[in-house]
Amino acid sequence: VQLQASGGGLVQAGGSLTLSCAISGSIFSFGDMGWYRQAPGKEREAVSCISSTDGPTYYADSVKGRFTISRDNAEATVSLQMNSLKAEDTAVYYCATVYTSCQPSGYWGQGTEVTVSS
């Protein structure tokens, strides 16, 4: 199983980015997926998770109304559309397999860095 995240970069505050995670392996068809992030000096935190069939299951309070998670089961991808970015969104973002609770279930992508300049 491999998770390949992409789409990070440098963006000004108020801008947008879309992260994408390509998943190989049969787990994708059956499992919930999520995005986590880790800012410098902070612990990794859950950003958003999505069910295999029922849509988004979790958004962190700090991103509600600004971020949208989606998945394409045919393409085996999970995306995170990030709008109205703030400096505090600066972090390395990771896609991961998760349980229905949005807790990690063991597989991680390599991370993609997002830097928001104020």
PyMOL commands that set and color helices and strands:
alter all, ss='L'
color gray80, all
select helices_A, chain A and resi 26-29+87-89
alter helices_A, ss='H'
color red, helices_A
select strands_A, chain A and resi 2-6+9-12+17-24+32-38+45-50+56-59+67-72+77-82+91-98+104-108+112-117
alter strands_A, ss='S'
color yellow, strands_A
deselect
rebuild
show_as cartoon
